[in-house]
């Protein structure tokens, strides 16, 4: 059931090779809420708190966050500039093809698409898996000797995934409201935690500790390297954007459900990172000023010390749970939002035949107005990934690491291609970076190159089989599936995004100042064969992307 139509946006989408099948019922505020939901600043920082506590404490926690916020702004701005030209649910997957030359476009889109898909799946896994751990950690507030076993942890994770799946399937008409409520809930959580901790803390740390203490001794790494390894806390949370807990890049997957996406989605991508950066500082400062003994927090058996921190500062289990409940509330917004984005990514990639069983995964349930099988596939894959916990108690590190690596790389690929081609195809973007574009793009690529190495590292050394960061193993497993499917089907049948055979990429994109005429917009509604849509047949025409 279509409850909102944007003829101009549908026409622009048709020029990009797709037929509009989803209702454009989400507003910019809703998309901003989705991005904030996926980044889930209080939740993301809380569940990864042990990483920065181990790798430097205050300096890594606070200044690492500030540094990554600035870097993430450059990533978000770079992606927003491209998104304003090609607003489609394919996101970086589509952009990589359109910005590449004809020769390399299919391989670029295939590689970027799989990186995005893996990143979306694993970031959803990491959010909901850590959420299950946080819920179980609440029991230890009253029963201090409680240590959840592997089965309890995995079953709780599956329960969280089930709730998020049901909301995505049956609550789609309320997603706009849910995303908006998320903004207020998340903001209220930050304010309530700040006031409660500062008001109830029996003692407070000095400003010298909060802004200048650096102690990487618990990590075993050299001091400088330990600081960079500790950046995973900030990168993971902003990746919800950035990878993005990895949010703003994932928000591009909602382009086809927004009116005026070339204007609204880029704004939401950048504003979400700016809002998250400020929100993170406000959330972290009171925690650092009231931080209990670091060794006590790192000794928590569940690996999630935030509940114990709240209990210690407030002086009661009930007080600690009250604050933890707010964080758990953010979890459900984050988990639901992440599954929404990952299912749309699955749908967008499947409709171009790049996933085994694409015909099924690309179906849209017309009664529910959702890509039902895309949601189911994303949920099943995430639940299977949770089984890694039986082999490694550091499974959460693996999920966060591989999510950050995949999403960072997928975001970097279209930016790198645009740079190598002189940024020609984004020069008329309605969200242009102007003369600063080259510098901002270069900063983005340099950081992503470093991040790929950093987030394969274990949090601390020496390493055992149980504490190893298996991000590289998880990544290799998915890479094997991608490579195998490429040789089985992709190299012969996959041509990248379906666009007209004789179309120039600059004519496909949305150009700043260009007005859509009636003749241009009508095919999106009538479905004339002038366009090649997502429900294409096996005999798809090849396309001309760029120049040789």
VOGU-3710 file (C-alpha; in Angstrom, 3 decimals, decimal comma):
1> xxxxxxxxxx> 0,000/0,000/0,000  1,554/3,266/-1,143  0,824/6,068/1,348  3,288/8,574/-0,029  4,482/9,284/-3,570  7,195/11,571/-4,918  6,899/11,582/-8,721  10,185/13,428/-9,288  12,119/11,082/-6,995  10,543/8,041/-8,652
11> xxxxxxxxxx> 11,532/9,404/-12,070  15,101/9,976/-10,901  15,157/6,427/-9,562  13,887/5,139/-12,913  16,754/6,890/-14,701  19,084/5,014/-12,340  17,516/1,764/-13,562  15,041/0,889/-10,803  11,296/0,925/-10,322  10,035/2,456/-7,092
21> xxxxxxxxxx> 8,420/-0,345/-5,077  8,544/0,972/-1,498  6,375/3,782/-0,035  8,150/7,130/0,426  6,731/7,610/3,894  9,858/8,599/5,854  10,822/12,190/6,599  14,283/13,710/7,057  13,663/13,728/10,816  12,827/10,033/10,650
31> xxxxxxxxxx> 15,986/9,257/8,665  18,001/11,308/11,142  16,354/9,254/13,871  17,280/6,033/12,070  20,898/7,125/11,844  20,948/8,126/15,510  19,284/4,784/16,275  21,941/2,794/14,446  24,798/4,767/15,989  23,027/4,581/19,358
41> xxxxxxxxxx> 25,696/6,673/21,066  24,929/5,784/24,727  24,564/2,111/23,875  27,536/1,919/21,496  29,889/3,642/23,922  28,614/1,584/26,862  28,965/-1,841/25,244  32,495/-1,125/23,957  33,630/0,667/27,112  35,986/-2,156/28,073
51> xxxxxxxxxx> 38,012/-1,621/24,878  39,077/1,938/25,664  39,389/1,185/29,396  41,947/-1,446/28,462  43,737/0,760/25,947  44,425/4,068/27,647  41,399/5,048/29,791  40,589/8,807/29,690  42,693/9,999/26,761  41,534/7,162/24,519
61> xxxxxxxxxx> 37,912/7,422/25,662  37,470/11,194/25,338  40,015/12,413/22,797  39,682/9,252/20,732  35,974/10,040/20,442  36,648/13,653/19,418  39,214/12,558/16,822  36,924/9,911/15,307  33,983/12,325/15,271  35,965/14,735/13,097
71> xxxxxxxxxx> 37,150/11,934/10,814  33,618/10,556/10,579  32,346/13,982/9,548  34,723/13,887/6,594  33,504/10,387/5,671  29,844/11,361/6,008  30,334/14,536/3,960  32,165/12,613/1,218  29,354/10,053/0,998  26,626/12,682/1,243
81> xxxxxxxxxx> 28,082/14,501/-1,768  27,793/11,309/-3,841  24,391/10,377/-2,385  22,955/13,717/-3,518  23,795/12,735/-7,116  22,707/9,064/-6,950  20,010/8,672/-4,239  19,237/4,952/-4,377  18,948/2,102/-1,847  21,964/0,518/-3,521
91> xxxxxxxxxx> 24,089/3,170/-1,817  27,832/2,711/-2,089  27,302/-0,407/-4,204  25,540/1,612/-6,907  27,850/4,621/-6,519  30,977/2,511/-7,081  29,624/1,346/-10,431  28,462/4,755/-11,611  31,727/6,453/-10,684  33,896/3,744/-12,294
101> xxxxxxxxxx> 34,766/3,198/-15,938  32,802/0,710/-18,045  35,550/-1,920/-17,737  35,743/-1,900/-13,951  32,172/-1,010/-12,995  30,797/-4,574/-12,550  33,742/-5,699/-10,403  33,658/-2,466/-8,368  29,942/-2,791/-7,651  30,225/-6,505/-6,864
111> xxxxxxxxxx> 33,097/-5,946/-4,399  31,508/-2,925/-2,772  28,105/-4,591/-2,614  29,410/-7,629/-0,778  31,437/-5,480/1,623  28,342/-3,434/2,389  26,183/-6,521/2,806  28,647/-8,216/5,164  29,122/-4,988/7,090  25,384/-4,487/7,511
121> xxxxxxxxxx> 24,840/-8,062/8,662  27,734/-8,028/11,146  26,951/-4,589/12,554  23,394/-5,766/13,251  24,845/-8,882/14,872  27,213/-6,848/17,042  24,492/-4,462/18,209  22,053/-7,179/19,217  24,694/-9,568/20,549  26,129/-6,926/22,867
131> xxxxxxxxxx> 22,550/-6,021/23,750  21,933/-9,560/24,920  25,105/-9,363/27,022  23,999/-6,086/28,616  20,570/-7,502/29,469  22,186/-10,513/31,156  24,652/-8,251/32,979  21,679/-6,659/34,749  21,268/-9,890/36,746  24,757/-9,481/38,213
141> xxxxxxxxxx> 23,718/-6,161/39,769  21,882/-8,203/42,401  23,651/-11,537/42,056  27,308/-10,586/41,785  28,567/-14,127/41,233  26,272/-14,660/38,213  28,212/-15,432/35,035  26,054/-16,256/31,990  27,163/-19,318/30,062  27,442/-19,514/26,278
151> xxxxxxxxxx> 23,946/-20,916/25,745  22,305/-18,236/27,884  24,162/-15,517/25,988  23,325/-16,870/22,536  19,669/-17,514/23,407  19,305/-13,969/24,754  20,868/-12,676/21,531  18,403/-14,708/19,483  15,556/-13,293/21,570  16,672/-9,735/20,837
161> xxxxxxxxxx> 16,944/-10,571/17,123  13,428/-12,031/17,144  11,941/-8,866/18,638  13,729/-6,666/16,101  12,576/-8,911/13,241  8,931/-8,819/14,346  8,999/-5,017/14,626  10,482/-4,753/11,134  7,885/-7,093/9,623  4,686/-6,079/11,387
171> xxxxxxxxxx> 5,527/-2,582/12,635  6,699/-1,078/9,362  3,890/1,474/9,351  5,201/2,713/12,687  8,896/2,889/11,727  8,648/6,620/11,108  7,246/7,136/14,616  9,749/4,694/16,153  12,683/6,519/14,573  11,443/9,874/15,834
181> xxxxxxxxxx> 10,868/8,553/19,357  14,406/7,165/19,250  15,847/10,670/18,958  14,044/11,791/22,108  14,757/8,586/24,057  18,467/8,688/23,197  18,762/12,389/24,056  16,882/11,893/27,333  19,152/8,958/28,210  22,250/11,121/27,835
191> xxxxxxxxxx> 20,803/13,910/29,988  19,464/11,581/32,714  22,745/9,637/32,957  24,720/12,883/33,152  22,602/14,420/35,903  22,270/11,202/37,930  25,970/10,332/37,934  27,155/13,836/38,780  24,521/14,236/41,508  24,972/10,841/43,208
201> xxxxxxxxxx> 28,707/10,166/42,874  30,331/10,007/46,352  33,630/11,260/44,906  34,722/12,767/41,610  37,860/12,475/39,511  40,033/15,518/38,845  40,017/17,405/35,559  43,627/16,280/35,073  42,455/12,652/35,129  39,471/13,225/32,838
211> xxxxxxxxxx> 41,358/15,161/30,178  44,901/13,861/30,495  45,155/10,406/32,081  46,609/7,778/29,761  47,266/4,271/31,059  47,580/1,511/28,425  49,211/-0,992/30,814  46,226/-3,364/30,813  46,493/-3,901/27,035  50,074/-5,147/26,765
221> xxxxxxxxxx> 50,473/-3,075/23,588  53,054/-0,251/23,207  51,494/3,043/24,330  51,024/4,629/20,894  49,588/1,525/19,268  47,330/0,902/22,257  45,702/4,303/21,726  44,864/3,435/18,113  43,526/-0,024/19,013  41,309/1,693/21,602
231> xxxxxxxxxx> 39,751/3,792/18,858  37,548/0,805/17,985  35,097/2,030/20,647  34,553/5,345/18,856  34,818/3,910/15,340  32,289/1,169/16,074  29,757/3,616/17,506  30,172/6,178/14,734  30,241/3,331/12,278  26,871/2,503/13,271
241> xxxxxxxxxx> 27,044/5,607/11,238  30,313/5,056/9,882  30,523/2,619/9,356  28,803/3,300/9,056  27,568/1,218/14,134  28,558/1,923/11,575  24,814/4,726/10,675  25,240/7,361/8,080  26,354/5,132/5,246  23,670/2,633/6,143
251> xxxxxxxxxx> 21,057/5,376/6,051  21,622/5,654/2,302  19,829/2,290/2,083  16,609/4,157/2,963  16,817/6,560/-0,010  13,901/4,921/-1,778  11,579/5,421/1,191  12,114/9,190/1,516  10,649/12,115/-0,381  13,256/14,420/-1,950
261> xxxxxxxxxx> 16,051/11,944/-1,078  18,735/13,923/-2,953  18,215/16,700/-0,410  17,030/15,049/2,786  19,290/11,983/3,046  22,644/13,809/2,619  21,603/16,306/5,298  20,614/13,490/7,642  23,937/11,710/7,073  26,067/14,703/8,094
271> xxxxxxxxxx> 23,778/16,008/10,832  23,630/12,580/12,458  27,425/12,457/12,835  27,575/16,003/14,190  24,771/15,250/16,657  26,416/11,965/17,659  29,756/13,694/18,259  28,257/16,258/20,626  26,052/13,656/22,307  29,062/11,398/22,881
281> xxxxxxxxxx> 31,088/14,105/24,637  28,135/14,959/26,891  27,694/11,260/27,723  31,386/10,500/28,334  32,371/13,468/30,524  30,183/12,606/33,543  31,230/8,948/33,269  34,900/9,915/33,377  34,417/12,370/36,253  32,697/9,643/38,306
291> xxxxxxxxxx> 34,710/6,648/37,042  35,188/3,933/39,714  38,355/1,842/40,028  39,401/0,735/36,538  40,626/-2,710/37,654  37,239/-3,354/39,281  35,439/-2,574/36,024  37,784/-4,650/33,882  37,255/-7,607/36,209  33,565/-7,976/35,324
301> xxxxxxxxxx> 33,011/-11,549/34,105  30,444/-10,582/31,463  32,853/-8,157/29,792  30,192/-5,418/30,070  31,206/-3,105/32,960  28,689/-0,302/32,405  26,069/-1,808/34,765  28,624/-2,160/37,576  29,746/1,423/36,937  26,174/2,699/37,335
311> xxxxxxxxxx> 25,649/0,569/40,454  28,888/1,731/42,074  28,265/5,423/41,413  24,584/5,431/42,456  25,271/3,194/45,454  22,462/0,714/44,760  21,534/-2,074/42,383  18,155/-0,455/41,725  19,794/2,845/40,773  22,239/1,048/38,533
321> xxxxxxxxxx> 19,453/-0,870/36,820  17,412/2,302/36,303  20,222/3,812/34,246  20,960/0,487/32,557  17,305/0,225/31,543  17,661/3,453/29,559  20,666/1,970/27,736  18,695/-1,222/27,015  15,913/0,941/25,559  18,442/2,485/23,175
331> xxxxxxxxxx> 19,477/-1,084/22,261  16,062/-1,954/20,870  15,956/1,212/18,789  19,463/0,454/17,514  18,785/-3,217/16,814  15,543/-2,474/14,997  17,138/0,319/12,956  20,173/-1,764/12,035  17,998/-4,663/10,862  15,875/-2,230/8,845
341> xxxxxxxxxx> 18,957/-0,911/7,051  20,564/-4,336/6,543  17,360/-5,821/5,114  17,077/-2,919/2,641  20,701/-3,455/1,671  19,993/-7,168/1,144  16,953/-6,327/-0,979  18,858/-3,784/-3,088  21,781/-6,132/-3,763  19,562/-9,159/-4,409
351> xxxxxxxxxx> 17,455/-7,416/-7,040  20,573/-7,199/-9,218  21,179/-10,949/-8,894  24,325/-10,729/-6,758  23,224/-13,071/-3,932  22,424/-16,788/-4,201  18,630/-17,086/-4,274  18,210/-13,455/-5,389  14,698/-13,943/-6,769  13,433/-14,793/-3,310
361> xxxxxxxxxx> 15,405/-12,227/-1,305  14,410/-9,352/-3,628  10,669/-9,877/-3,267  8,616/-7,105/-1,681  5,571/-8,208/0,292  2,853/-5,933/-1,079  0,554/-6,472/1,894  3,148/-5,487/4,483  5,083/-3,100/2,205  8,442/-4,561/3,285
371> xxxxxxxxxx> 11,133/-6,746/1,680  9,989/-9,651/3,853  12,486/-12,275/2,709  15,329/-9,757/2,923  14,441/-9,247/6,579  14,264/-12,999/7,188  17,605/-13,683/5,470  19,342/-10,914/7,430  17,933/-12,282/10,693  18,944/-15,880/9,970
381> xxxxxxxxxx> 22,486/-14,910/8,962  22,879/-12,818/12,129  21,598/-15,647/14,336  24,054/-18,089/12,743  26,934/-15,668/13,311  26,074/-15,675/17,010  27,154/-19,327/17,165  30,778/-18,142/16,959  30,456/-17,341/20,671  30,629/-21,054/21,470
391> xxxxxxxxxx> 34,176/-21,077/20,134  35,359/-17,655/21,267  34,239/-15,518/24,184  35,693/-12,556/22,266  33,144/-13,062/19,484  31,785/-9,556/20,035  35,217/-8,121/19,135  35,110/-10,128/15,912  31,664/-8,804/14,974  32,580/-5,178/15,681
401> xxxxxxxxxx> 35,926/-5,532/13,919  34,623/-7,101/10,719  31,670/-4,689/10,604  33,976/-1,694/10,887  36,425/-3,095/8,333  33,774/-4,001/5,745  31,720/-0,844/6,058  34,800/1,386/6,128  36,162/-0,258/2,989  32,813/-0,120/1,197
411> xxxxxxxxxx> 32,501/3,583/2,031  36,044/4,232/0,897  35,748/2,534/-2,496  33,380/5,010/-4,241  35,231/7,932/-2,644  38,556/6,572/-3,920  37,164/6,001/-7,420  35,753/9,534/-7,455  39,135/10,902/-6,392  41,032/8,944/-9,042
421> xxxxxxxxxx> 38,673/10,269/-11,703  39,126/13,880/-10,594  35,731/14,118/-8,822  34,132/14,888/-12,212  30,811/13,167/-11,585  30,107/14,953/-8,277  31,010/18,475/-9,354  27,323/19,391/-9,771  26,133/17,696/-6,579  23,498/19,598/-4,614
431> xxxxxxxxxx> 25,628/18,790/-1,548  28,955/19,853/-3,049  32,124/19,983/-0,925  33,568/22,520/-3,340  37,266/23,286/-3,196  37,649/21,316/0,038  36,470/18,110/-1,598  39,888/16,739/-2,510  41,324/17,304/0,990  38,283/15,821/2,746
441> xxxxxxxxxx> 38,299/12,779/0,450  42,032/12,179/1,005  41,647/12,346/4,804  38,860/9,778/4,515  40,928/7,324/2,463  43,969/7,616/4,767  41,904/6,824/7,864  40,106/3,883/6,277  43,442/2,359/5,212  44,662/2,523/8,815
451> xxxxxxxxxx> 41,362/1,266/10,240  41,490/-1,953/8,216  44,709/-2,908/10,004  43,730/-1,627/13,443  40,491/-3,491/13,811  41,945/-6,893/13,114  43,993/-6,457/16,296  43,012/-8,103/19,595  42,075/-5,681/22,394  44,961/-6,914/24,544
461> xxxxxxxxxx> 47,967/-9,228/24,382  49,079/-11,944/24,920  46,345/-13,686/22,946  44,695/-17,055/23,505  42,310/-18,969/21,266  39,417/-17,711/23,413  40,445/-14,033/23,392  41,561/-13,792/19,769  39,912/-11,236/17,489  38,494/-13,415/14,711
471> xxxxxxxxxx> 37,453/-10,490/12,521  39,831/-11,606/9,777  38,416/-15,154/9,927  34,789/-13,996/9,680  35,751/-11,655/6,865  37,581/-14,432/5,010  34,569/-16,732/5,301  32,222/-14,218/3,692  34,871/-13,293/1,123  35,083/-16,940/0,104
481> xxxxxxxxxx> 31,319/-17,060/-0,476  31,481/-13,849/-2,501  34,391/-15,041/-4,651  32,854/-18,472/-5,218  29,504/-16,991/-6,245  31,251/-14,549/-8,555  32,918/-17,379/-10,488  29,782/-19,542/-10,424  27,403/-16,858/-11,632  28,622/-13,304/-11,206
491> xxxxxxxxxx> 31,260/-13,041/-13,914  28,767/-14,178/-16,561  25,410/-12,897/-15,361  26,224/-9,865/-13,195  26,512/-6,549/-15,030  26,128/-4,197/-12,089  23,231/-1,789/-11,542  20,692/-1,928/-14,408  20,785/1,342/-16,343  20,238/2,273/-19,945
501> xxxxxxxxxx> 22,790/0,996/-22,417  23,364/4,408/-23,956  23,227/6,568/-20,844  25,944/8,904/-19,618  26,440/8,701/-15,802  26,114/12,480/-15,560  22,631/12,255/-17,107  21,536/9,589/-14,627  22,444/11,470/-11,460  20,454/14,270/-9,819
511> xxxxxxxxxx> 22,048/17,579/-10,813  21,794/20,650/-8,605  19,393/23,208/-10,038  17,864/20,829/-12,618  14,067/20,830/-12,766  12,273/17,587/-13,579  9,943/17,955/-16,513  6,715/16,063/-16,956  8,145/14,106/-19,839  11,085/13,031/-17,724
521> xxxxxxxxxx> 9,019/12,040/-14,747  6,230/10,128/-16,447  8,144/6,913/-17,198  8,689/6,326/-13,490  4,965/6,029/-13,106  4,005/4,408/-16,367  6,912/1,975/-16,417  7,711/2,448/-20,107  10,310/0,111/-21,476  12,637/3,039/-21,974
531> xxxxxxxxxx> 13,948/2,145/-18,542  15,434/-1,031/-17,178  13,942/-1,686/-13,758  14,792/-3,846/-10,800  12,373/-6,561/-11,823  14,457/-7,310/-14,856  14,598/-10,448/-16,895  17,618/-12,671/-17,324  18,476/-10,908/-20,579  19,629/-7,582/-19,210
541> xxxxxxxx> 21,362/-5,096/-21,478  24,911/-4,117/-20,780  25,494/-0,520/-19,821  27,983/2,206/-20,484  29,478/3,556/-17,278  31,807/6,461/-17,770  34,613/6,326/-20,273  37,338/3,846/-20,904
//
